[in-house]
């Protein structure tokens, strides 16, 4: 190998190592993973959990009870809660918030003229890009749950505000818990 060939090889290796280093610095935000939502059948989940504590994609199983959307009173008249809270670094909807989603689905299925904006929010921890992506995943998770309950995609819009619009000021767990949310806003 001549000196010029060695320099060329060294230059190419340096460029390759720089490219690999830059790729390693790229954001680890995974926008292409499906949101974990349960299917309407009682056989299990559609799209395993990702990003949640202790979940392994495709391994979780749950039984989903069917929901009769024709039962119940008008959700708007009763002042339906409109906030779904999430665990840290998660976009999995907890069972305690399913009734809120079911009430909104009932309301939207009853009146197809109503529209819903689902705003995803995060706490202040993490980078801006990561939090925008996580907020979007939270909003889409609620949207997919509503779609499984029969709500038309044309009635819903998901948007993320990340950490830009906190509900509560503060840097403690109590404030963070109130900021990790999806807000369902009827139009």
C-alpha positions in Angstrom: 0.0 0.0 0.0 1.4 3.4 -1.0 1.4 6.4 1.2 -1.4 8.0 -0.9 -3.5 4.9 -0.7 -3.0 4.8 3.1 -4.1 8.5 3.4 -7.1 7.9 1.3 -8.1 4.8 3.3 -7.5 6.7 6.6 -9.6 9.6 5.3 -12.4 7.3 4.3 -12.3 5.5 7.7 -12.4 8.9 9.5 -15.5 10.0 7.5 -17.1 6.6 8.1 -16.5 6.8 11.9 -17.8 10.4 12.0 -21.0 9.2 10.2 -21.4 6.4 12.7 -20.8 8.8 15.6 -23.4 11.2 14.3 -25.9 8.4 13.8 -25.4 7.4 17.4 -26.2 10.9 18.5 -29.5 10.9 16.6 -32.6 11.1 18.7 -33.9 7.8 20.0 -37.5 8.9 19.5 -39.4 6.1 17.8 -42.3 7.5 15.9 -42.9 4.5 13.8 -44.0 2.2 16.7 -47.7 1.5 16.9 -49.5 2.9 19.9 -50.6 0.1 22.3 -54.3 -0.2 22.0 -56.5 -3.1 22.6 -58.5 -4.8 19.9 -62.3 -5.1 20.1 -62.1 -8.9 20.1 -61.6 -10.8 23.4 -58.5 -12.6 22.1 -55.8 -10.2 23.2 -54.1 -7.0 22.2 -53.4 -5.4 18.8 -49.9 -3.9 18.9 -48.0 -4.8 22.1 -46.9 -2.2 24.6 -43.7 -0.2 23.9 -42.0 2.2 26.2 -44.1 1.2 29.2 -42.5 -0.1 32.3 -41.9 -3.8 32.1 -43.8 -4.4 28.9 -42.6 -6.6 26.1 -43.9 -6.0 22.6 -46.4 -8.7 21.6 -46.3 -10.6 24.9 -49.1 -8.9 26.9 -52.6 -10.4 26.8 -55.8 -8.9 28.1 -59.4 -9.7 27.8 -61.5 -6.8 26.4 -65.1 -6.6 27.4 -67.4 -5.4 24.7 -69.0 -1.9 25.3 -72.6 -1.1 24.5 -72.4 2.5 23.3 -76.1 2.9 23.2 -76.5 2.7 27.0 -76.0 5.5 29.4 -77.0 9.2 29.5 -75.8 12.1 27.5 -72.1 12.6 28.5 -72.1 16.3 27.8 -75.0 16.9 30.1 -73.2 15.2 33.0 -69.9 17.1 32.5 -67.7 14.2 31.3 -64.1 14.4 32.5 -61.9 15.2 29.7 -58.4 14.4 30.9 -56.6 11.0 30.7 -53.4 10.8 32.8 -50.3 8.7 31.9 -47.5 7.1 33.7 -43.9 8.4 33.3 -42.5 7.8 29.8 -45.6 5.9 28.7 -48.5 6.3 26.4 -50.4 3.2 27.5 -54.0 4.1 28.7 -54.6 2.9 32.2 -57.9 1.0 32.9 -59.1 3.7 35.3 -59.4 6.2 32.3 -61.3 3.8 30.0 -64.7 5.1 31.2 -63.8 8.6 30.1 -62.9 7.4 26.6 -66.1 5.3 26.5 -68.2 8.3 27.4 -66.6 10.4 24.7 -67.1 7.6 22.2 -70.7 7.4 23.1 -71.1 11.2 22.7 -69.3 11.3 19.4 -71.2 8.3 18.0 -74.5 9.8 19.0 -73.8 13.1 17.2 -71.6 12.6 14.1 -71.3 16.4 13.7 -69.2 16.8 16.9 -65.5 17.0 16.5 -62.8 16.1 19.1 -59.3 17.5 19.4 -57.0 15.3 21.5 -54.0 17.2 22.9 -51.0 15.2 24.1 -48.9 16.7 26.9 -45.8 15.7 28.9 -44.0 16.8 32.0 -40.9 19.0 31.8 -38.4 16.2 31.9 -36.7 15.2 28.6 -35.8 17.0 25.5 -38.2 19.1 23.4 -38.2 16.7 20.4 -38.7 13.6 22.6 -41.6 15.2 24.5 -43.4 16.3 21.3 -43.2 12.8 20.1 -44.4 11.3 23.4 -47.3 13.8 23.5 -48.3 12.8 20.0 -48.1 9.1 20.9 -50.4 9.8 23.9 -52.9 11.7 21.8 -52.8 8.9 19.1 -53.3 6.2 21.7 -56.5 7.9 22.9 -57.6 8.4 19.3 -57.0 4.8 18.4 -59.0 3.7 21.5 -61.9 5.9 20.4 -61.7 4.5 16.8 -62.0 1.0 18.2 -65.2 2.1 19.9 -66.6 3.2 16.5 -65.7 6.9 16.4 -65.1 8.1 12.9 -61.5 9.3 12.0 -63.0 12.4 10.5 -64.3 13.4 13.9 -60.9 13.3 15.6 -57.6 15.2 15.4 -54.5 14.5 17.5 -52.0 17.2 18.3 -49.0 17.3 20.7 -47.8 20.2 22.8 -45.1 18.2 24.6 -44.0 20.1 27.6 -45.0 23.5 26.3 -48.3 23.8 28.1 -48.1 22.5 31.6 -51.3 22.2 33.6 -49.5 22.6 36.9 -46.3 24.6 37.6 -43.7 22.8 39.6 -40.8 20.3 39.5 -42.0 17.6 41.7 -43.8 14.3 41.2 -47.2 15.8 42.0 -46.9 18.5 39.3 -45.3 16.1 36.8 -48.2 13.6 37.3 -50.8 16.3 36.4 -48.8 17.3 33.3 -48.6 13.8 31.8 -51.9 13.9 30.1 -54.1 13.9 27.0 -57.0 16.4 27.0 -60.1 15.6 25.0 -61.7 18.9 23.7 -65.1 18.7 22.1 -65.7 21.2 19.2 
